[in-house]
Amino acid sequence: MSLIGRIYRFIRYNEHKKVTLQAWILSARFRYQMLYENTAKLHSKWGLAGQESQDDATLDEYRFAKKVSYAVNQVCNKTKWESKCLVRALTAQRLLTEKGIDSTLYLGCKEDVNGKMVAHAWIRCGRLYVTGGNGAAEGYAVVEKFKARV
C-alpha cells in the first residue's frame, strides 16, 4: 500500500489518533535510548525502584489503559525498528503517566528450554496487564519493579 493510502486509512479509520501517534513517537524514542544511552541513566527514568502501584483503578483508567494497550501493540508490531517487550512497556508506562494513571513496570527473567536466560518486561495498571501479559504467571521471576512517577 502506498504512503498516501496508509495516511488516508489512518485518518479515516483510526479512532485513537492522538494515542497512536504518541505511541509511535515514544517507541522510537525509547528504542533510541536503549541503544545509545547509559543503562544506569535509563533506570533512573523508569520510576521509583522497588515500589508497586495499587491494585485498583477507576473504570475510566481501565478504559484508557485498554486503549493504550491496543495502540502500543498495533504500533510496535509495525515499526521498522525492534520494538520488543521493554520498548512496549516503557511506551505504555509513559502514556499512562501523562494521563495521571498509576502503573508498575516489572522486569523479570526465566530459564528457557535450552538453558538460556530470557528477560521480559510488562506493565500493570490496577489489575489489568497492559503490555507483556502477566509475566509472573508465565514463569518469569520478578527481578525489579518500578512504580511510575505520576
N, CA and C atoms as a LAMMPS dump frame, in Angstrom:
ITEM: TIMESTEP
0
ITEM: NUMBER OF ATOMS
450
ITEM: BOX BOUNDS ff ff ff
-5.0000000000000000e+02 5.0000000000000000e+02
-5.0000000000000000e+02 5.0000000000000000e+02
-5.0000000000000000e+02 5.0000000000000000e+02
ITEM: ATOMS id mol type element x y z
1 1 1 N 0.844 -1.168 0
2 1 2 C 0 0 0
3 1 3 C 0.896 1.24 0
4 2 1 N 0.5 2.245 -0.734
5 2 2 C 1.291 3.467 -0.832
6 2 3 C 1.219 4.271 0.464
7 3 1 N 2.137 5.208 0.586
8 3 2 C 2.179 6.061 1.771
9 3 3 C 0.908 6.892 1.896
10 4 1 N 0.433 7.403 0.8
11 4 2 C -0.794 8.206 0.822
12 4 3 C -1.982 7.343 1.243
13 5 1 N -2.027 6.114 0.785
14 5 2 C -3.089 5.196 1.189
15 5 3 C -3.053 4.89 2.676
16 6 1 N -1.856 4.718 3.201
17 6 2 C -1.715 4.457 4.635
18 6 3 C -2.151 5.658 5.463
19 7 1 N -1.752 6.852 5.029
20 7 2 C -2.156 8.066 5.736
21 7 3 C -3.674 8.221 5.697
22 8 1 N -4.267 7.973 4.539
23 8 2 C -5.724 8.07 4.415
24 8 3 C -6.417 7.086 5.36
25 9 1 N -5.954 5.842 5.377
26 9 2 C -6.566 4.841 6.255
27 9 3 C -6.396 5.208 7.723
28 10 1 N -5.228 5.774 8.074
29 10 2 C -5 6.185 9.455
30 10 3 C -5.988 7.283 9.85
31 11 1 N -6.133 8.284 9.004
32 11 2 C -7.034 9.406 9.311
33 11 3 C -8.488 8.955 9.305
34 12 1 N -8.842 8.114 8.383
35 12 2 C -10.242 7.717 8.214
36 12 3 C -10.711 6.711 9.261
37 13 1 N -9.878 5.735 9.595
38 13 2 C -10.365 4.606 10.387
39 13 3 C -9.816 4.515 11.816
40 14 1 N -8.775 5.255 12.139
41 14 2 C -8.193 5.148 13.473
42 14 3 C -8.992 5.995 14.46
43 15 1 N -9.562 5.344 15.464
44 15 2 C -10.368 6.044 16.464
45 15 3 C -9.511 6.777 17.495
46 16 1 N -8.283 6.365 17.665
47 16 2 C -7.418 6.897 18.716
48 16 3 C -6.153 7.487 18.095
49 17 1 N -6.319 8.481 17.256
50 17 2 C -5.191 9.046 16.504
51 17 3 C -4.1 9.61 17.406
52 18 1 N -4.485 10.364 18.417
53 18 2 C -3.502 11.012 19.285
54 18 3 C -2.679 9.98 20.049
55 19 1 N -3.333 9.004 20.629
56 19 2 C -2.621 7.964 21.394
57 19 3 C -1.715 7.157 20.465
58 20 1 N -2.185 6.878 19.261
59 20 2 C -1.391 6.106 18.31
60 20 3 C -0.142 6.865 17.891
61 21 1 N -0.294 8.152 17.59
62 21 2 C 0.878 8.951 17.213
63 21 3 C 1.86 9.085 18.369
64 22 1 N 1.347 9.289 19.576
65 22 2 C 2.225 9.369 20.745
66 22 3 C 2.959 8.048 20.953
67 23 1 N 2.269 6.937 20.774
68 23 2 C 2.893 5.617 20.943
69 23 3 C 4.013 5.421 19.922
70 24 1 N 3.795 5.844 18.7
71 24 2 C 4.817 5.705 17.656
72 24 3 C 6.054 6.53 18.002
73 25 1 N 5.852 7.787 18.402
74 25 2 C 6.97 8.669 18.737
75 25 3 C 7.714 8.15 19.97
76 26 1 N 6.973 7.766 20.997
77 26 2 C 7.614 7.275 22.223
78 26 3 C 8.364 5.967 22.006
79 27 1 N 7.82 5.077 21.19
80 27 2 C 8.523 3.814 20.939
81 27 3 C 9.85 4.071 20.221
82 28 1 N 9.867 5.021 19.299
83 28 2 C 11.126 5.374 18.623
84 28 3 C 12.109 5.976 19.614
85 29 1 N 11.61 6.823 20.487
86 29 2 C 12.458 7.468 21.485
87 29 3 C 13.072 6.448 22.448
88 30 1 N 12.237 5.537 22.952
89 30 2 C 12.753 4.558 23.912
90 30 3 C 13.702 3.57 23.245
91 31 1 N 13.463 3.222 22
92 31 2 C 14.389 2.332 21.299
93 31 3 C 15.744 3.013 21.122
94 32 1 N 15.71 4.292 20.76
95 32 2 C 16.942 5.061 20.609
96 32 3 C 17.694 5.123 21.939
97 33 1 N 16.97 5.407 23.024
98 33 2 C 17.607 5.485 24.337
99 33 3 C 18.237 4.152 24.738
100 34 1 N 17.556 3.056 24.452
101 34 2 C 18.105 1.74 24.801
102 34 3 C 19.398 1.461 24.049
103 35 1 N 19.487 1.954 22.823
104 35 2 C 20.677 1.695 22.022
105 35 3 C 21.844 2.611 22.361
106 36 1 N 21.568 3.878 22.703
107 36 2 C 22.636 4.857 22.759
108 36 3 C 22.847 5.543 24.11
109 37 1 N 22.031 5.266 25.115
110 37 2 C 22.228 5.911 26.411
111 37 3 C 22.766 4.927 27.44
112 38 1 N 23.336 5.474 28.49
113 38 2 C 23.887 4.694 29.589
114 38 3 C 22.75 3.974 30.33
115 39 1 N 22.928 2.708 30.631
116 39 2 C 21.889 1.908 31.279
117 39 3 C 21.532 2.441 32.659
118 40 1 N 22.512 2.879 33.42
119 40 2 C 22.237 3.412 34.755
120 40 3 C 21.36 4.658 34.672
121 41 1 N 21.588 5.473 33.661
122 41 2 C 20.778 6.676 33.46
123 41 3 C 19.34 6.299 33.095
124 42 1 N 19.185 5.249 32.327
125 42 2 C 17.845 4.806 31.925
126 42 3 C 17.036 4.328 33.123
127 43 1 N 17.655 3.577 34.017
128 43 2 C 16.95 3.037 35.186
129 43 3 C 16.337 4.146 36.031
130 44 1 N 17.029 5.269 36.119
131 44 2 C 16.503 6.371 36.929
132 44 3 C 15.257 6.996 36.304
133 45 1 N 15.058 6.818 35.01
134 45 2 C 13.897 7.385 34.313
135 45 3 C 12.669 6.478 34.374
136 46 1 N 12.846 5.235 34.777
137 46 2 C 11.754 4.27 34.714
138 46 3 C 10.775 4.383 35.87
139 47 1 N 11.125 5.082 36.924
140 47 2 C 10.217 5.245 38.043
141 47 3 C 10.899 4.959 39.366
142 48 1 N 10.074 4.76 40.375
143 48 2 C 10.56 4.516 41.729
144 48 3 C 10.858 3.026 41.898
145 49 1 N 12.125 2.684 42.015
146 49 2 C 12.549 1.284 42.073
147 49 3 C 12.042 0.606 43.332
148 50 1 N 11.6 -0.639 43.178
149 50 2 C 11.174 -1.45 44.305
150 50 3 C 9.771 -1.174 44.808
151 51 1 N 9.044 -0.257 44.165
152 51 2 C 7.694 0.072 44.607
153 51 3 C 6.667 -0.355 43.571
154 52 1 N 5.449 -0.615 44.059
155 52 2 C 4.358 -1.029 43.175
156 52 3 C 3.184 -0.071 43.296
157 53 1 N 2.408 0.011 42.229
158 53 2 C 1.188 0.81 42.264
159 53 3 C 0.081 0.001 42.94
160 54 1 N -1.03 0.654 43.226
161 54 2 C -2.144 -0.014 43.885
162 54 3 C -2.807 -1.029 42.949
163 55 1 N -3.56 -1.949 43.556
164 55 2 C -4.233 -2.989 42.777
165 55 3 C -5.596 -2.566 42.233
166 56 1 N -5.982 -1.332 42.462
167 56 2 C -7.281 -0.898 41.96
168 56 3 C -7.126 0.366 41.125
169 57 1 N -8.054 0.56 40.23
170 57 2 C -8.092 1.742 39.375
171 57 3 C -9.559 2.03 39.056
172 58 1 N -9.814 3.217 38.586
173 58 2 C -11.184 3.573 38.231
174 58 3 C -11.538 2.99 36.866
175 59 1 N -12.805 3.007 36.56
176 59 2 C -13.272 2.478 35.272
177 59 3 C -12.682 3.272 34.108
178 60 1 N -12.593 4.597 34.252
179 60 2 C -12.008 5.424 33.195
180 60 3 C -10.523 5.115 32.999
181 61 1 N -9.828 4.838 34.095
182 61 2 C -8.416 4.486 33.982
183 61 3 C -8.244 3.151 33.268
184 62 1 N -9.117 2.195 33.573
185 62 2 C -9.065 0.911 32.864
186 62 3 C -9.365 1.085 31.379
187 63 1 N -10.325 1.934 31.062
188 63 2 C -10.658 2.172 29.645
189 63 3 C -9.475 2.771 28.897
190 64 1 N -8.838 3.771 29.51
191 64 2 C -7.696 4.392 28.855
192 64 3 C -6.529 3.401 28.75
193 65 1 N -6.311 2.601 29.782
194 65 2 C -5.237 1.604 29.748
195 65 3 C -5.476 0.586 28.632
196 66 1 N -6.712 0.211 28.414
197 66 2 C -7.055 -0.717 27.329
198 66 3 C -6.761 -0.078 25.972
199 67 1 N -7.086 1.215 25.854
200 67 2 C -6.804 1.953 24.622
201 67 3 C -5.299 2.032 24.375
202 68 1 N -4.545 2.283 25.441
203 68 2 C -3.083 2.346 25.341
204 68 3 C -2.519 0.992 24.938
205 69 1 N -3.029 -0.058 25.532
206 69 2 C -2.578 -1.407 25.215
207 69 3 C -2.756 -1.709 23.727
208 70 1 N -3.921 -1.394 23.222
209 70 2 C -4.21 -1.649 21.809
210 70 3 C -3.294 -0.821 20.909
211 71 1 N -3.18 0.481 21.206
212 71 2 C -2.374 1.373 20.368
213 71 3 C -0.902 0.971 20.374
214 72 1 N -0.364 0.681 21.544
215 72 2 C 1.057 0.32 21.645
216 72 3 C 1.337 -0.971 20.884
217 73 1 N 0.496 -1.962 21.048
218 73 2 C 0.721 -3.233 20.354
219 73 3 C 0.567 -3.085 18.84
220 74 1 N -0.386 -2.293 18.381
221 74 2 C -0.552 -2.083 16.947
222 74 3 C 0.652 -1.342 16.363
223 75 1 N 1.097 -0.303 17.039
224 75 2 C 2.226 0.484 16.542
225 75 3 C 3.505 -0.341 16.562
226 76 1 N 3.784 -0.999 17.674
227 76 2 C 5.049 -1.731 17.815
228 76 3 C 5.134 -2.946 16.903
229 77 1 N 4.013 -3.474 16.473
230 77 2 C 4.04 -4.574 15.509
231 77 3 C 4.452 -4.102 14.117
232 78 1 N 4.353 -2.795 13.847
233 78 2 C 4.6 -2.276 12.506
234 78 3 C 5.815 -1.36 12.396
235 79 1 N 6.56 -1.151 13.458
236 79 2 C 7.71 -0.25 13.382
237 79 3 C 8.857 -0.884 12.615
238 80 1 N 9.669 -0.045 12.014
239 80 2 C 10.844 -0.519 11.28
240 80 3 C 11.946 -0.945 12.253
241 81 1 N 11.919 -0.364 13.45
242 81 2 C 12.917 -0.71 14.466
243 81 3 C 12.364 -1.827 15.35
244 82 1 N 13.252 -2.419 16.125
245 82 2 C 12.867 -3.519 17.007
246 82 3 C 12.121 -2.968 18.221
247 83 1 N 10.894 -3.385 18.377
248 83 2 C 10.06 -2.917 19.497
249 83 3 C 9.574 -4.112 20.293
250 84 1 N 10.459 -4.642 21.091
251 84 2 C 10.101 -5.8 21.911
252 84 3 C 9.48 -5.358 23.218
253 85 1 N 9.422 -6.23 24.18
254 85 2 C 8.636 -6.009 25.399
255 85 3 C 9.042 -4.782 26.204
256 86 1 N 10.328 -4.483 26.31
257 86 2 C 10.744 -3.336 27.119
258 86 3 C 10.337 -2.023 26.463
259 87 1 N 10.489 -1.919 25.159
260 87 2 C 10.063 -0.711 24.446
261 87 3 C 8.555 -0.533 24.585
262 88 1 N 7.806 -1.613 24.441
263 88 2 C 6.349 -1.54 24.587
264 88 3 C 5.954 -1.132 25.999
265 89 1 N 6.617 -1.72 26.993
266 89 2 C 6.282 -1.417 28.385
267 89 3 C 6.593 0.036 28.726
268 90 1 N 7.738 0.524 28.303
269 90 2 C 8.094 1.907 28.587
270 90 3 C 7.169 2.887 27.876
271 91 1 N 6.789 2.559 26.655
272 91 2 C 5.853 3.403 25.908
273 91 3 C 4.504 3.461 26.613
274 92 1 N 3.992 2.314 27.009
275 92 2 C 2.7 2.274 27.706
276 92 3 C 2.782 3.006 29.038
277 93 1 N 3.879 2.809 29.768
278 93 2 C 4.041 3.477 31.057
279 93 3 C 4.01 4.991 30.885
280 94 1 N 4.699 5.506 29.889
281 94 2 C 4.734 6.951 29.678
282 94 3 C 3.36 7.492 29.277
283 95 1 N 2.647 6.774 28.413
284 95 2 C 1.309 7.218 28.015
285 95 3 C 0.361 7.254 29.209
286 96 1 N 0.45 6.262 30.069
287 96 2 C -0.39 6.234 31.27
288 96 3 C 0.005 7.345 32.237
289 97 1 N 1.293 7.576 32.392
290 97 2 C 1.773 8.605 33.305
291 97 3 C 1.333 9.993 32.845
292 98 1 N 1.382 10.239 31.542
293 98 2 C 0.957 11.534 31.018
294 98 3 C -0.517 11.802 31.294
295 99 1 N -1.286 10.758 31.429
296 99 2 C -2.713 10.89 31.738
297 99 3 C -2.961 10.891 33.251
298 100 1 N -1.897 10.716 34.053
299 100 2 C -2.025 10.72 35.501
300 100 3 C -2.478 9.391 36.082
301 101 1 N -2.238 8.316 35.351
302 101 2 C -2.659 6.985 35.782
303 101 3 C -1.453 6.236 36.338
304 102 1 N -1.632 5.666 37.518
305 102 2 C -0.577 4.938 38.212
306 102 3 C -0.359 3.572 37.568
307 103 1 N 0.897 3.165 37.426
308 103 2 C 1.21 1.854 36.852
309 103 3 C 2.526 1.349 37.417
310 104 1 N 2.797 0.067 37.178
311 104 2 C 4.047 -0.55 37.621
312 104 3 C 4.696 -1.268 36.453
313 105 1 N 5.987 -1.019 36.266
314 105 2 C 6.795 -1.703 35.267
315 105 3 C 7.517 -2.846 35.963
316 106 1 N 7.355 -4.052 35.455
317 106 2 C 8.033 -5.231 36.012
318 106 3 C 9.097 -5.713 35.033
319 107 1 N 10.25 -6.076 35.563
320 107 2 C 11.302 -6.719 34.79
321 107 3 C 11.512 -8.102 35.381
322 108 1 N 11.495 -9.108 34.534
323 108 2 C 11.652 -10.473 35.021
324 108 3 C 12.532 -11.297 34.112
325 109 1 N 12.881 -12.476 34.581
326 109 2 C 13.662 -13.406 33.768
327 109 3 C 13.312 -14.834 34.136
328 110 1 N 13.588 -15.729 33.204
329 110 2 C 13.406 -17.16 33.437
330 110 3 C 14.366 -17.913 32.541
331 111 1 N 14.494 -19.193 32.825
332 111 2 C 15.359 -20.047 32.031
333 111 3 C 14.505 -20.767 30.995
334 112 1 N 14.908 -20.696 29.712
335 112 2 C 14.134 -21.377 28.68
336 112 3 C 14.535 -22.845 28.572
337 113 1 N 13.963 -23.546 27.618
338 113 2 C 14.2 -24.99 27.493
339 113 3 C 15.638 -25.317 27.107
340 114 1 N 16.341 -24.374 26.497
341 114 2 C 17.736 -24.596 26.108
342 114 3 C 18.713 -24.217 27.208
343 115 1 N 18.211 -23.777 28.352
344 115 2 C 19.071 -23.401 29.452
345 115 3 C 19.543 -21.957 29.406
346 116 1 N 19.039 -21.157 28.468
347 116 2 C 19.422 -19.753 28.366
348 116 3 C 18.458 -18.894 29.178
349 117 1 N 18.987 -17.777 29.697
350 117 2 C 18.147 -16.835 30.434
351 117 3 C 17.383 -15.962 29.438
352 118 1 N 16.097 -15.777 29.709
353 118 2 C 15.234 -14.956 28.87
354 118 3 C 14.659 -13.855 29.743
355 119 1 N 14.772 -12.611 29.285
356 119 2 C 14.244 -11.475 30.028
357 119 3 C 12.9 -11.042 29.442
358 120 1 N 12.089 -10.393 30.281
359 120 2 C 10.775 -9.931 29.844
360 120 3 C 10.383 -8.707 30.663
361 121 1 N 9.583 -7.837 30.077
362 121 2 C 9.08 -6.65 30.768
363 121 3 C 7.579 -6.555 30.526
364 122 1 N 6.852 -6.131 31.559
365 122 2 C 5.417 -5.953 31.417
366 122 3 C 4.93 -4.833 32.317
367 123 1 N 3.746 -4.326 32.005
368 123 2 C 3.151 -3.194 32.739
369 123 3 C 1.822 -3.626 33.333
370 124 1 N 1.595 -3.195 34.573
371 124 2 C 0.321 -3.435 35.241
372 124 3 C -0.286 -2.104 35.659
373 125 1 N -1.562 -1.957 35.379
374 125 2 C -2.329 -0.786 35.81
375 125 3 C -3.544 -1.315 36.554
376 126 1 N -3.59 -1.126 37.86
377 126 2 C -4.655 -1.735 38.65
378 126 3 C -4.497 -3.245 38.599
379 127 1 N -5.524 -3.928 38.124
380 127 2 C -5.44 -5.386 37.946
381 127 3 C -5.249 -5.778 36.481
382 128 1 N -5.148 -4.792 35.607
383 128 2 C -5.024 -5.03 34.169
384 128 3 C -3.558 -5.04 33.752
385 129 1 N -3.153 -6.064 33.024
386 129 2 C -1.807 -6.116 32.465
387 129 3 C -1.876 -5.487 31.086
388 130 1 N -1.247 -4.318 30.941
389 130 2 C -1.382 -3.503 29.737
390 130 3 C -0.546 -4.075 28.601
391 131 1 N 0.721 -4.338 28.837
392 131 2 C 1.573 -4.946 27.813
393 131 3 C 2.348 -6.103 28.432
394 132 1 N 2.698 -7.073 27.623
395 132 2 C 3.546 -8.173 28.078
396 132 3 C 2.854 -9.27 28.846
397 133 1 N 1.543 -9.176 29.013
398 133 2 C 0.82 -10.2 29.758
399 133 3 C 1.243 -10.219 31.224
400 134 1 N 0.832 -11.234 31.919
401 134 2 C 1.227 -11.393 33.318
402 134 3 C 2.484 -12.254 33.331
403 135 1 N 3.628 -11.592 33.325
404 135 2 C 4.902 -12.306 33.262
405 135 3 C 5.122 -13.256 34.412
406 136 1 N 4.641 -12.899 35.604
407 136 2 C 4.824 -13.767 36.773
408 136 3 C 4.066 -15.073 36.583
409 137 1 N 2.88 -15.005 35.984
410 137 2 C 2.094 -16.212 35.741
411 137 3 C 2.704 -17.058 34.633
412 138 1 N 3.49 -16.43 33.762
413 138 2 C 4.133 -17.15 32.665
414 138 3 C 5.475 -17.748 33.08
415 139 1 N 5.808 -17.68 34.362
416 139 2 C 7.016 -18.314 34.858
417 139 3 C 8.204 -17.388 35.022
418 140 1 N 8.04 -16.097 34.791
419 140 2 C 9.145 -15.156 34.964
420 140 3 C 9.25 -14.755 36.431
421 141 1 N 10.451 -14.766 36.942
422 141 2 C 10.703 -14.293 38.299
423 141 3 C 10.918 -12.786 38.232
424 142 1 N 10.214 -12.051 39.057
425 142 2 C 10.337 -10.593 39.06
426 142 3 C 11.698 -10.215 39.63
427 143 1 N 12.498 -9.53 38.824
428 143 2 C 13.83 -9.106 39.224
429 143 3 C 13.777 -7.695 39.799
430 144 1 N 12.985 -6.83 39.17
431 144 2 C 12.866 -5.445 39.617
432 144 3 C 11.501 -4.917 39.215
433 145 1 N 11.016 -3.959 39.982
434 145 2 C 9.751 -3.31 39.672
435 145 3 C 9.906 -1.815 39.882
436 146 1 N 9.207 -1.043 39.047
437 146 2 C 9.291 0.407 39.091
438 146 3 C 7.889 0.986 39.08
439 147 1 N 7.571 1.755 40.107
440 147 2 C 6.287 2.458 40.15
441 147 3 C 6.456 3.748 39.359
442 148 1 N 5.518 4.031 38.48
443 148 2 C 5.575 5.237 37.675
444 148 3 C 5.47 6.474 38.548
445 149 1 N 6.209 7.502 38.159
446 149 2 C 6.107 8.792 38.866
447 149 3 C 4.96 9.569 38.265
448 150 1 N 3.843 9.621 38.985
449 150 2 C 2.652 10.308 38.468
450 150 3 C 2.622 11.715 38.992
